[in-house]
Amino acid sequence: MKKNSRTGKEDHMATETSSTTRRQTFGNMLQSDSQEYSFRLSSAAADGIPESQDKSTPSRTSDISSTYGTAPWESPSPYSTPTWGGQPLSPISKSPWSSHINENSYSYTGLMGSLVREEGHIYSLAASGDLLYTGSDSKNIRVWKNQKEFAGFKCNSGLVKAIIMAGDRIFSGHQDGKIRVWMVSRKDPSIHKRIGSLPTLRDTIKSSLNPKNYVEIRRHRNSIWIKHVDAISSLSLSEDKSLLYSGSWDKTLKVWRVADSKCLESINAHDDAVNSVVSGFDGLVFTGSADGTVKVWRREMLVKGGTKHVLSQTLLKQDCAVTSLAVDASATVVYSGSSDGLVNFWERGKSLSHGGVLRGHKLAVLCLATAGSLVFSGSADTNICVWRKEGDGHICLAVLSGHSGPVKCLAAEEEKGEYSSEFDRHYVVYSGSLDKSVKIWRVSALTAAGMQPPPGTPPLFQPEMIRSASPTNISARSFSQQGT
């Protein structure tokens, strides 16, 4: 297969994934050569190698093309157009999105509704309170309020790979390697204005004038160090919200000061694409990469407000790609999802020692999210596993099934209302998929596997969508510290 250069330019018909001969092959791992997952399995380690040399020497990368029109998840999902008595739950307006929300609420774990788009695969989500931001391979970011379309704004940059909120500002990471900054209007919260990008134009010009600011990004190509030269894969805010971390397929982790949009530091973090970055606790930052490692970076404060991050620990080193990271709400556990379908975790109280492995998916884990005592893992197998930490292990409470395509992103918020209590907290979970929909779930922290919906529940909310943990599906027993 012909190797394409990693330019980071948007191409809707080209894949974002690569496989490598020294790791598990993409076809064997996913059992299909027609699927696209938007994380990097490997990257070109030596650009410019003659094609003739590639024939005799195993290449570390190959590009797997995917045509969305033939993808298996393009077929209509039985849950994508829910009905009540044969009639749509909500009419399809002029907007390319339609909202299908159940107006009746029940105290059990299950699907509450769907946000369906006629075109556009969902790549990123961000939730805060009653607001939800969705990013896709269209040129828009949509804003939802109480599960209804509230606003939207155009990015002019194509695929939106990461979204994060910081007060009245929203940061979005894109396929073109840029981070764009948006502000919510104080007069009208439905209006979002673009107020800049990272790096700023002023800093870009200033940095370009000094030859010392140029670094070699690949053979015979240089760029200023403050710029990402490939897709932004992940964004995360520091504990005090003063720093923004960005991970990229250009193998670097960059540190930005939120107050003035300055790039404070650029770290050559990995030997391959950075797929995920998350700020943790005690001034630590975690990065996961296609090179199969999870690294821990410790923040050190310098004079004049500067920062320096030093490598503190390598938590994981494996053959398959690390695709996602998450830190639990109590900041005691770090989770890592991999392309082999496993979720590893490390415990803070034990000096970040390996706690075990969660085995619940048949295909790659593409995203992770945490809320309260729960952990959610979304996978290319179209399912979402709900885990609860108990003692030194975890139990699988339920498997949320309903998407017809890979689950690419997750967001979770505690539900405030009559059903959530001190003894049984309920959470609203949003899942974005390559099947062009966002699904909204209610999850009970205690009764996810046991509660049944009341009689007369419409078909959309029947319990067969929630496959309780069982020996034939996912074991509900606790996983030991060794993950066995």
VEXDREN-2710 file (C-alpha; in Angstrom, 1 decimal):
% VEXDREN-2710
k/r/px/py/pz
1/MET/0.0/0.0/0.0
2/LYS/1.3/3.4/-0.9
3/LYS/2.4/5.5/2.1
4/ASN/1.1/9.0/2.4
5/SER/3.0/11.8/4.2
6/ARG/1.6/12.9/7.6
7/THR/0.8/16.5/6.6
8/GLY/-2.2/16.9/9.0
9/LYS/-4.4/18.4/6.2
10/GLU/-8.0/17.5/6.2
11/ASP/-9.2/14.8/3.9
12/HIS/-12.7/13.5/4.6
13/MET/-12.2/10.3/2.5
14/ALA/-8.8/9.4/3.9
15/THR/-8.2/7.5/7.2
16/GLU/-6.6/9.0/10.2
17/THR/-5.2/5.6/11.4
18/SER/-2.1/3.7/10.6
19/SER/-0.8/0.2/11.4
20/THR/2.6/-1.1/11.9
21/THR/4.4/-4.4/11.2
22/ARG/6.1/-4.4/14.6
23/ARG/2.7/-4.2/16.3
24/GLN/-0.6/-6.1/16.0
25/THR/-1.9/-5.6/12.4
26/PHE/-5.0/-3.3/12.0
27/GLY/-6.9/-6.0/10.2
28/ASN/-6.3/-8.7/12.8
29/MET/-7.0/-6.4/15.7
30/LEU/-10.3/-5.0/14.4
31/GLN/-11.4/-8.0/12.4
32/SER/-12.3/-5.6/9.6
33/ASP/-10.4/-3.5/7.1
34/SER/-13.1/-1.0/6.4
35/GLN/-13.3/0.8/9.8
36/GLU/-11.8/4.2/10.8
37/TYR/-11.3/5.2/14.4
38/SER/-9.5/8.6/14.5
39/PHE/-6.6/7.6/16.7
40/ARG/-3.1/7.0/15.5
41/LEU/-1.8/3.5/15.7
42/SER/1.6/4.5/14.4
43/SER/3.3/7.3/12.5
44/ALA/5.9/7.6/9.8
45/ALA/9.2/7.3/11.6
46/ALA/11.4/8.1/8.7
47/ASP/9.9/10.3/6.0
48/GLY/11.6/10.4/2.7
49/ILE/12.6/6.7/2.6
50/PRO/12.5/5.6/-1.0
51/GLU/9.6/3.3/-1.9
52/SER/12.1/0.7/-3.2
53/GLN/13.7/0.6/0.2
54/ASP/10.3/0.1/1.8
55/LYS/9.8/-3.1/-0.2
56/SER/12.8/-4.7/1.3
57/THR/12.6/-3.2/4.7
58/PRO/9.5/-3.5/6.8
59/SER/7.8/-0.1/7.1
60/ARG/6.6/1.2/10.5
61/THR/3.5/2.7/9.0
62/SER/0.8/2.1/6.4
63/ASP/-2.3/4.1/5.7
64/ILE/-5.6/2.3/5.8
65/SER/-8.1/4.0/3.6
66/SER/-11.8/4.0/4.4
67/THR/-14.8/5.0/2.4
68/TYR/-17.6/6.1/4.7
69/GLY/-20.2/5.1/2.2
70/THR/-19.3/1.5/2.6
71/ALA/-18.7/1.5/6.3
72/PRO/-20.7/-1.1/8.2
73/TRP/-22.0/1.5/10.7
74/GLU/-23.6/3.6/7.9
75/SER/-26.7/1.3/7.8
76/PRO/-29.6/2.8/9.8
77/SER/-29.6/1.9/13.5
78/PRO/-32.9/0.8/15.0
79/TYR/-32.2/3.3/17.7
80/SER/-31.3/6.3/15.5
81/THR/-34.9/7.3/14.7
82/PRO/-36.9/6.4/17.8
83/THR/-40.7/6.5/17.6
84/TRP/-43.6/6.7/20.0
85/GLY/-46.7/5.0/18.7
86/GLY/-45.3/5.0/15.1
87/GLN/-44.7/8.8/15.2
88/PRO/-41.3/10.5/15.5
89/LEU/-40.6/11.8/19.0
90/SER/-39.6/15.2/17.5
91/PRO/-39.9/16.5/13.9
92/ILE/-36.8/17.0/11.8
93/SER/-36.4/20.8/11.3
94/LYS/-34.2/22.7/8.9
95/SER/-31.2/22.0/11.1
96/PRO/-29.2/19.0/10.0
97/TRP/-29.7/17.7/13.5
98/SER/-32.8/16.1/15.0
99/SER/-33.4/15.5/18.7
100/HIS/-35.2/12.4/19.9
101/ILE/-35.6/12.7/23.6
102/ASN/-38.0/10.8/25.9
103/GLU/-40.1/13.3/27.8
104/ASN/-40.8/10.8/30.6
105/SER/-38.0/10.1/33.1
106/TYR/-37.5/6.8/34.9
107/SER/-35.0/5.9/37.7
108/TYR/-33.0/3.3/35.9
109/THR/-30.0/2.9/33.7
110/GLY/-30.9/3.2/30.1
111/LEU/-31.1/5.3/27.0
112/MET/-32.8/8.7/27.3
113/GLY/-32.6/9.8/23.7
114/SER/-30.5/10.5/20.7
115/LEU/-29.2/13.5/18.8
116/VAL/-28.9/12.5/15.2
117/ARG/-27.2/14.3/12.4
118/GLU/-27.8/13.6/8.7
119/GLU/-24.1/13.8/7.9
120/GLY/-21.0/14.1/10.0
121/HIS/-19.2/11.7/12.2
122/ILE/-18.9/12.7/15.9
123/TYR/-15.3/13.1/17.1
124/SER/-15.5/15.2/20.3
125/LEU/-17.8/16.1/23.2
126/ALA/-17.6/18.5/26.1
127/ALA/-20.3/18.8/28.8
128/SER/-20.8/21.3/31.6
129/GLY/-24.0/21.5/33.5
130/ASP/-26.9/21.6/31.1
131/LEU/-24.7/22.5/28.1
132/LEU/-23.2/20.0/25.6
133/TYR/-20.8/20.9/22.8
134/THR/-20.4/18.4/19.9
135/GLY/-17.6/18.5/17.3
136/SER/-17.7/16.5/14.1
137/ASP/-16.1/16.3/10.7
138/SER/-18.4/19.1/9.5
139/LYS/-17.3/22.7/9.9
140/ASN/-19.6/23.4/12.9
141/ILE/-19.6/23.0/16.6
142/ARG/-23.1/22.5/17.9
143/VAL/-24.3/23.6/21.4
144/TRP/-27.1/21.8/23.1
145/LYS/-29.0/22.9/26.2
146/ASN/-31.1/20.4/28.1
147/GLN/-30.8/18.0/25.2
148/LYS/-32.2/20.5/22.7
149/GLU/-30.3/22.4/20.0
150/PHE/-29.3/25.8/21.4
151/ALA/-26.6/27.3/19.3
152/GLY/-23.8/26.6/16.9
153/PHE/-20.7/28.2/15.4
154/LYS/-18.6/27.6/12.3
155/CYS/-14.9/26.7/12.6
156/ASN/-13.8/26.8/8.9
157/SER/-11.3/24.1/9.7
158/GLY/-13.0/20.8/9.3
159/LEU/-12.7/18.0/11.7
160/VAL/-13.0/19.0/15.4
161/LYS/-10.9/16.5/17.4
162/ALA/-11.1/18.0/20.9
163/ILE/-13.2/20.4/22.8
164/ILE/-12.7/21.7/26.4
165/MET/-14.4/24.5/28.3
166/ALA/-12.8/27.0/30.7
167/GLY/-15.3/29.4/32.1
168/ASP/-16.7/31.6/29.3
169/ARG/-14.1/30.3/26.9
170/ILE/-14.1/27.2/24.7
171/PHE/-10.9/25.7/23.3
172/SER/-11.2/23.5/20.2
173/GLY/-8.4/21.3/18.7
174/HIS/-8.4/20.6/15.0
175/GLN/-7.1/18.4/12.3
176/ASP/-5.0/21.2/10.9
177/GLY/-2.9/21.4/14.1
178/LYS/-4.5/24.6/15.4
179/ILE/-6.2/25.4/18.7
180/ARG/-9.0/27.9/18.3
181/VAL/-10.4/30.0/21.2
182/TRP/-14.1/31.0/21.4
183/MET/-15.9/33.2/23.9
184/VAL/-19.5/33.1/24.9
185/SER/-21.3/36.5/24.6
186/ARG/-22.3/37.9/28.0
187/LYS/-25.4/39.5/26.4
188/ASP/-26.5/36.4/24.5
189/PRO/-25.2/33.0/25.6
190/SER/-26.2/31.5/22.3
191/ILE/-23.6/33.6/20.5
192/HIS/-20.0/32.4/20.3
193/LYS/-17.3/34.5/18.9
194/ARG/-13.8/33.4/17.9
195/ILE/-11.3/35.5/19.8
196/GLY/-8.1/33.9/18.6
197/SER/-6.0/30.8/18.1
198/LEU/-3.0/29.1/19.6
199/PRO/-0.3/30.2/18.9
200/THR/-1.4/33.8/18.4
201/LEU/-0.5/35.5/15.1
202/ARG/1.7/37.9/17.0
203/ASP/3.6/35.1/18.7
204/THR/3.9/33.2/15.4
205/ILE/5.4/36.2/13.6
206/LYS/7.7/37.1/16.5
207/SER/9.0/33.6/16.8
208/SER/9.5/33.2/13.1
209/LEU/12.0/36.0/13.0
210/ASN/14.5/34.2/15.3
211/PRO/16.3/31.3/13.7
212/LYS/16.8/29.7/17.1
213/ASN/13.1/29.1/17.4
214/TYR/13.1/26.6/14.6
215/VAL/13.2/22.8/15.2
216/GLU/13.5/19.9/12.8
217/ILE/10.1/18.2/12.5
218/ARG/11.2/15.7/9.9
219/ARG/13.9/15.3/7.4
220/HIS/14.5/18.5/5.4
221/ARG/11.6/20.3/7.1
222/ASN/11.7/22.8/10.0
223/SER/9.1/24.7/11.9
224/ILE/8.9/27.1/14.9
225/TRP/8.6/25.2/18.2
226/ILE/5.4/26.9/19.3
227/LYS/3.3/25.4/16.5
228/HIS/1.8/21.9/16.2
229/VAL/2.5/20.5/12.8
230/ASP/0.0/17.7/12.9
231/ALA/-3.5/17.1/14.2
232/ILE/-4.4/18.0/17.7
233/SER/-5.6/14.8/19.4
234/SER/-6.4/15.9/22.9
235/LEU/-6.7/19.0/25.2
236/SER/-6.7/19.2/29.0
237/LEU/-6.7/21.9/31.6
238/SER/-4.4/21.9/34.7
239/GLU/-6.0/21.6/38.1
240/ASP/-6.0/25.3/38.7
241/LYS/-7.2/26.0/35.1
242/SER/-4.2/28.2/34.5
243/LEU/-2.5/26.0/31.9
244/LEU/-3.8/24.3/28.8
245/TYR/-2.1/21.1/27.6
246/SER/-2.3/19.9/24.0
247/GLY/-1.3/16.6/22.6
248/SER/-0.7/16.1/18.9
249/TRP/0.2/13.5/16.3
250/ASP/3.4/15.4/15.8
251/LYS/4.6/13.5/19.0
252/THR/4.7/16.6/21.2
253/LEU/3.0/17.9/24.3
254/LYS/2.7/21.7/24.4
255/VAL/1.9/23.8/27.5
256/TRP/-0.1/27.0/27.1
257/ARG/-0.8/29.8/29.6
258/VAL/-4.5/30.4/29.5
259/ALA/-4.2/34.1/30.7
260/ASP/-2.3/35.3/27.7
261/SER/-2.3/32.4/25.2
262/LYS/1.5/32.0/25.4
263/CYS/3.2/28.7/24.6
264/LEU/5.4/28.1/27.6
265/GLU/6.9/24.8/26.7
266/SER/7.0/22.1/24.0
267/ILE/8.0/18.6/25.0
268/ASN/9.1/15.9/22.6
269/ALA/7.0/13.5/24.7
270/HIS/6.9/10.3/22.6
271/ASP/8.4/8.4/19.8
272/ASP/5.1/8.3/18.0
273/ALA/1.8/10.2/17.9
274/VAL/0.3/11.5/21.2
275/ASN/-3.3/10.2/21.2
276/SER/-4.3/11.5/24.7
277/VAL/-3.3/13.9/27.4
278/VAL/-4.9/14.4/30.8
279/SER/-4.0/16.6/33.7
280/GLY/-4.0/14.7/37.0
281/PHE/-3.1/15.5/40.5
282/ASP/0.0/16.7/42.4
283/GLY/1.0/18.7/39.4
284/LEU/1.2/15.6/37.2
285/VAL/0.3/15.3/33.5
286/PHE/-0.3/12.0/31.8
287/THR/0.3/11.3/28.1
288/GLY/-0.6/8.2/26.0
289/SER/0.8/7.5/22.7
290/ALA/0.8/5.2/19.6
291/ASP/4.2/4.1/20.7
292/GLY/2.5/2.0/23.4
293/THR/3.5/4.0/26.4
294/VAL/1.8/6.0/29.1
295/LYS/4.2/8.7/30.6
296/VAL/3.9/10.8/33.7
297/TRP/5.2/14.4/33.6
298/ARG/5.9/16.4/36.8
299/ARG/5.3/20.2/36.7
300/GLU/8.0/22.4/38.2
301/MET/7.5/26.1/38.7
302/LEU/10.3/28.4/37.4
303/VAL/11.0/32.0/38.2
304/LYS/9.0/34.7/36.3
305/GLY/6.0/32.4/36.1
306/GLY/7.6/29.8/33.7
307/THR/7.0/26.1/33.8
308/LYS/9.1/23.0/33.2
309/HIS/7.8/19.5/32.9
310/VAL/10.1/16.6/33.5
311/LEU/9.5/12.9/32.9
312/SER/8.7/11.4/36.2
313/GLN/7.6/7.8/35.4
314/THR/6.6/5.5/32.5
315/LEU/3.5/3.6/33.6
316/LEU/3.1/1.4/30.6
317/LYS/5.1/0.1/27.8
318/GLN/3.4/-2.3/25.3
319/ASP/3.2/-3.2/21.6
320/CYS/-0.3/-1.8/21.0
321/ALA/-1.2/1.8/20.8
322/VAL/-2.5/3.7/23.8
323/THR/-5.7/5.5/22.6
324/SER/-7.3/7.2/25.7
325/LEU/-6.6/8.4/29.2
326/ALA/-8.8/9.5/32.2
327/VAL/-8.4/10.3/35.9
328/ASP/-11.2/9.5/38.2
329/ALA/-13.2/12.3/40.0
330/SER/-11.5/11.7/43.3
331/ALA/-8.1/11.9/41.7
332/THR/-7.0/8.5/43.0
333/VAL/-6.9/6.4/39.9
334/VAL/-5.5/6.8/36.3
335/TYR/-7.1/4.8/33.5
336/SER/-5.6/4.0/30.1
337/GLY/-7.4/2.5/27.1
338/SER/-5.6/0.6/24.4
339/SER/-6.2/-0.6/20.8
340/ASP/-6.2/-4.2/22.1
341/GLY/-9.5/-3.5/23.9
342/LEU/-8.1/-3.4/27.5
343/VAL/-8.2/-0.7/30.1
344/ASN/-5.3/-0.6/32.5
345/PHE/-5.4/1.4/35.8
346/TRP/-2.9/2.7/38.3
347/GLU/-3.6/3.8/41.9
348/ARG/-2.3/7.1/43.4
349/GLY/-2.2/5.8/46.9
350/LYS/0.3/3.2/45.9
351/SER/2.8/5.5/44.1
352/LEU/1.0/4.9/40.9
353/SER/1.5/1.2/40.9
354/HIS/-0.4/-0.9/38.4
355/GLY/-3.8/-1.9/39.9
356/GLY/-5.1/-4.2/37.2
357/VAL/-6.8/-4.6/33.8
358/LEU/-10.4/-4.2/32.9
359/ARG/-11.4/-6.7/30.2
360/GLY/-14.8/-5.8/28.7
361/HIS/-14.3/-5.0/25.0
362/LYS/-13.7/-7.1/21.9
363/LEU/-12.2/-4.2/19.9
364/ALA/-10.1/-1.1/20.6
365/VAL/-11.1/1.2/23.5
366/LEU/-11.4/4.6/21.8
367/CYS/-12.5/6.8/24.8
368/LEU/-12.8/7.0/28.5
369/ALA/-14.7/9.2/30.9
370/THR/-15.2/9.2/34.7
371/ALA/-18.0/10.5/37.0
372/GLY/-18.2/9.9/40.7
373/SER/-17.3/6.3/41.4
374/LEU/-18.0/5.2/37.8
375/VAL/-15.7/4.8/34.8
376/PHE/-17.1/4.6/31.2
377/SER/-15.2/3.0/28.4
378/GLY/-16.3/3.4/24.7
379/SER/-15.1/1.0/22.1
380/ALA/-14.9/0.3/18.4
381/ASP/-17.2/-2.7/19.2
382/THR/-20.0/0.0/19.5
383/ASN/-20.5/-0.6/23.2
384/ILE/-19.9/1.4/26.4
385/CYS/-18.9/-0.5/29.5
386/VAL/-19.9/1.0/32.9
387/TRP/-17.4/0.1/35.7
388/ARG/-17.5/0.9/39.4
389/LYS/-14.4/0.7/41.6
390/GLU/-14.8/-1.4/44.6
391/GLY/-11.8/-2.0/46.9
392/ASP/-8.8/-3.0/44.9
393/GLY/-10.8/-3.9/41.8
394/HIS/-13.7/-3.0/39.6
395/ILE/-17.0/-4.6/38.7
396/CYS/-18.8/-4.1/35.4
397/LEU/-22.3/-2.8/36.2
398/ALA/-23.7/-2.7/32.6
399/VAL/-23.0/-2.6/29.0
400/LEU/-24.7/0.3/27.1
401/SER/-25.6/-0.9/23.7
402/GLY/-27.3/1.0/21.0
403/HIS/-24.8/2.7/18.7
404/SER/-24.3/1.1/15.2
405/GLY/-20.8/2.5/14.9
406/PRO/-17.6/2.9/16.9
407/VAL/-18.0/5.0/20.1
408/LYS/-15.5/7.8/19.6
409/CYS/-16.0/10.1/22.5
410/LEU/-17.7/10.3/26.0
411/ALA/-18.7/12.9/28.5
412/ALA/-20.5/12.5/31.8
413/GLU/-22.2/14.8/34.3
414/GLU/-24.0/14.1/37.6
415/GLU/-27.7/14.5/37.1
416/LYS/-29.3/16.9/39.5
417/GLY/-33.0/16.0/40.3
418/GLU/-35.4/13.8/42.0
419/TYR/-33.7/10.6/41.0
420/SER/-30.2/11.3/42.1
421/SER/-29.6/11.0/45.9
422/GLU/-26.8/10.7/48.3
423/PHE/-27.3/6.9/48.3
424/ASP/-27.9/6.4/44.6
425/ARG/-26.3/9.0/42.4
426/HIS/-27.4/9.2/38.8
427/TYR/-25.3/10.4/35.9
428/VAL/-26.1/11.6/32.4
429/VAL/-23.6/10.1/29.9
430/TYR/-23.2/11.4/26.4
431/SER/-21.6/9.2/23.7
432/GLY/-20.6/10.3/20.3
433/SER/-20.1/7.8/17.5
434/LEU/-19.1/7.4/13.9
435/ASP/-22.7/6.4/13.3
436/LYS/-23.4/10.2/13.2
437/SER/-25.3/10.3/16.5
438/VAL/-24.9/11.4/20.0
439/LYS/-26.8/9.2/22.5
440/ILE/-27.8/10.3/26.0
441/TRP/-27.9/7.7/28.8
442/ARG/-28.9/7.8/32.4
443/VAL/-26.8/5.6/34.6
444/SER/-27.4/4.7/38.2
445/ALA/-24.2/4.2/40.3
446/LEU/-25.8/1.4/42.4
447/THR/-28.4/-0.3/40.2
448/ALA/-27.0/-0.1/36.7
449/ALA/-27.3/-3.8/36.2
450/GLY/-30.3/-4.6/38.2
451/MET/-33.0/-2.0/37.7
452/GLN/-35.7/-2.6/35.2
453/PRO/-37.8/0.1/33.5
454/PRO/-41.5/0.4/34.6
455/PRO/-44.2/-1.5/32.6
456/GLY/-45.3/0.3/29.4
457/THR/-41.9/1.8/28.7
458/PRO/-41.8/2.6/24.9
459/PRO/-39.6/0.4/22.7
460/LEU/-36.7/2.8/22.7
461/PHE/-36.1/2.1/26.4
462/GLN/-36.6/-1.6/26.6
463/PRO/-34.1/-3.4/28.8
464/GLU/-32.5/-5.5/26.0
465/MET/-30.5/-2.4/25.2
466/ILE/-28.7/-2.8/28.6
467/ARG/-27.0/-6.2/28.6
468/SER/-26.4/-6.9/32.3
469/ALA/-23.0/-8.3/33.1
470/SER/-22.9/-12.1/32.8
471/PRO/-20.4/-14.9/32.2
472/THR/-21.4/-14.9/28.5
473/ASN/-20.9/-11.2/28.2
474/ILE/-18.7/-9.4/30.7
475/SER/-17.9/-10.9/34.0
476/ALA/-19.4/-8.9/36.9
477/ARG/-16.8/-10.2/39.4
478/SER/-14.2/-7.9/40.9
479/PHE/-10.9/-7.8/39.0
480/SER/-7.9/-8.5/41.2
481/GLN/-4.9/-6.3/41.4
482/GLN/-3.2/-8.5/38.8
483/GLY/-6.2/-8.0/36.5
484/THR/-6.9/-11.8/36.4
END
